[in-house]
Amino acid sequence: MRLIRRAMQAMPGAMPRRLFTVLLLVGLAPVIWLREPVLPNDTQSVSAVSLPLTRDQAGLGPFRLTGAWDLSSPNRDFGGYSALVVSGPGRLSAFSDFGVRLDLPMPGQPGAVRIARLLPKYAGVKSSRDVEAAALDQDGVAVWLTLERRNTFMRTAPGQAKPEVFAAPELAGWPENSGPEAMTRLRDGRFLVIAEAGGPAHQGRLLPHAPDGTDRSWHFRYLAPAGYRPTDVAQLPDGRVLILLRELRWPMPPRFGTKLVLADPATIRRGQDWGGTMLASLDGTGLEENYEGLAIEPGPDGTLNAWLISDNNNAATQRTLLLRLQFRLSDLPPRGSQAKQKAPG
């Protein structure tokens, strides 16, 4: 199980591995055994239950929590979302560990829901459908994805019979279960990709073009605060990026920490370390979950919305939460002030 492998990577050095494994299995028992029922249901509907907002938002820094929803669906392919994009006015698209795309209107907006598998059941790909990151193409319609277990890129567009899969020599040697977890396409056409594995230094790649089977990328290391790993990244209108971070806390049962970091791709240097400024934490909001998807939506009057979606690991003890955080660029630290990663607060 994915959570077990990740917890083993963070295992305390003083604890014997066998003992830790036994304790971990006991602690994860609700997650392992209390899984959501898998029924042959293809219902194209999603329920979005509005959750009460916390009054204490001091830890959110420049962000204001303006919406929180608990998503659910009887569809057997619902859940496990690890990537998110704003796919059109008032619409979101999420992508799951099981190679499923969810298209839905933002809460309060009209529109249809569509839940569909990205990959047809053909040999060689069925076992490699673990989508972990998504980025809109420059046309604003096609979507680039990363597949974690094969460390490859995939491109899907309306009307395609099946997505195109591209070799990724840029990601050679990245771990199968914690590879390309965060990705965005910058407005100048470059791709920014960060691995989940590592800590505090995570391998990063800056691709000067769309993946084409060659490696001309810049290699760098993203420095995350201790215990946290990048799960997604999205670009802001001023060229900087927000990085979504997740901490797996001693999982008995699983608990998670979530932080948002501001960083500037213009400061990436080949072969060097790259960091940013800590902006916010979801600790204490009552909405703590396994957030793995991040998307930015321009709003009216210069406001922006950061949308977050959580991966429920298809476990009955976890939820698929959707959050909306509102902010303005003027509320963020000025450019040039986030050259060095601040310690988590």
Helices and strands as residue ranges (DSSP letters): H 2-9, H 17-27, H 29-33, E 47-50, G 58-60, E 64-72, E 81-88, E 91-96, E 100-105, E 114-117, E 131-136, E 143-147, E 152-156, E 164-166, G 169-171, E 180-185, E 191-195, E 201-207, E 218-223, E 229-235, E 241-249, E 255-263, G 265-267, E 273-274, E 277-281, E 291-298, G 300-302, E 303-310, E 320-328, G 329-331
